[in-house]
Amino acid sequence: MLYQTEQEHCPECGHQMEINPAYMTWCVNCNWNIYGEGDQGRESASEKLNKESGEYSSDRLLEAFKYSIDRSLPFTKQSVFTYSIALLVHFSTLAILGVAIYFFSTNSTWLGILGIALLFLWITIILPYRKRLPGRVISRDEYPELCGMIDEIGERLNVPPVDMVIISEEYTTYNLHLKRKKRVLVIGIPFFAALTLQEKIAAISHQMSQFAHPNISNSSLVERARHVLNSWIDTVDPQDSGLLYWVVFPLIILRLLLFAIIAGVYSLLIKSMRNEMQRVFYIADHEASETAGSEAVLSLFLKSEMEGLFAHTAEQVAEYQYNKELYEEFRKRIFAVPTQELLRIQRVQEMNDTQSRSYHPPMKNRIGLIKEHWAMIPGYRPDGAKERRINEEFRLLEQSSQKILLSDLRGN
């Protein structure tokens, strides 16, 4: 879709700006309005402190990795702190069961009733640990080329074949660790529909690298503690979705205090792992760059910001009952994005405050590391025939995925 552009002067520096009604107006010269109106809200003191401490930790890692990529994950004082918090969570949860058993052993009717309530609370906290798979499992027999490519990338990174490949309708890709050390790769078809084959290889390489360098968050003790804390948060959530909303409504102050304590412990657990988890991300970025080429990784970062464009495309395609080509339309709109809008996204990514999560390195640092160790020639590139077969399998996955998405949007 093409739009006519007009021009006006920047109110900050007077530079001439191109105006496209379909996209944000911003100044290339001084970055005026690069975030859009209202996107730069005030940060609280705690948010600012957390951001600054995260950036400081990430900057130190970046400086070390500029000289050489250290793939080791040393056991540090922070690791001891992480395990200590995890043990505290487990002992606190077991203490509930211990108190319930003690109440049962008394002859008091009221304590017995309280013991039953504590027992139900303990069961509520423990049971949600079971993970629900986020999508549909694909078999190696149905998609041999895709699974073969994942295995080849894993072999290059010294990772055994994954136990399961799942496709979903999410605009992302990530990995999961299930019970019995099963490794799962989750591929979001909307996200992969936006990528070229080399960009797909970069995305897969990034996840496989994390399997090759498991961090402390994947240890059974810590992972279990995170799930227990999530169950606690769901149970005492101040919103009306919490299980105890109606049971302890009169004790709302106590409930809010309990929620604050649990959220604080969870925050401490995540912060204690931040340094190691950011190290894993830097290693994964570097290995993805070596495998798919640095250009593919930077393009992957850019397209990861186009979830909003996909959602808008999906809504418009769903309005026409007989339109079935969602992903093809999405690719056309990506191709039609103006150069100035792509430049705006790149500029935003290169700023420190684009740190998406507390345990992710700032995007500016991730891009800086890739440019510091630039890989011009990909370490892995399928030949033309294999590339056509892989693209055909992705086309089949797209057809089934867009049927699900359009059906949901149309309410069928």
Salt bridges, closest charged atoms under 4 A:
GLU43 OE2 - LYS51 NZ 3.72
GLU63 OE2 - LYS66 NZ 3.44
ASP70 OD2 - ARG279 NH1 3.93
GLU145 OE1 - LYS386 NZ 3.20
GLU145 OE2 - ARG389 NE 2.90
ASP151 OD2 - ARG140 NH1 2.53
GLU152 OE2 - LYS386 NZ 3.78
GLU169 OE1 - ARG136 NH1 2.85
GLU199 OE1 - LYS303 NZ 2.93
GLU223 OE2 - LYS131 NZ 2.84
ASP285 OD1 - HIS206 NE2 2.79
ASP285 OD2 - ARG366 NE 2.74
GLU287 OE2 - ARG71 NE 2.71
GLU287 OE2 - HIS213 NE2 3.12
GLU290 OE1 - ARG71 NH2 3.33
GLU290 OE2 - HIS286 NE2 3.13
GLU325 OE1 - ARG395 NH2 2.92
GLU328 OE1 - ARG331 NH2 3.25
GLU329 OE2 - ARG333 NE 2.98
GLU341 OE2 - ARG344 NH2 2.90
GLU350 OE2 - LYS371 NZ 3.65
GLU398 OE2 - ARG331 NH1 2.93
GLU398 OE1 - ARG395 NH1 3.71
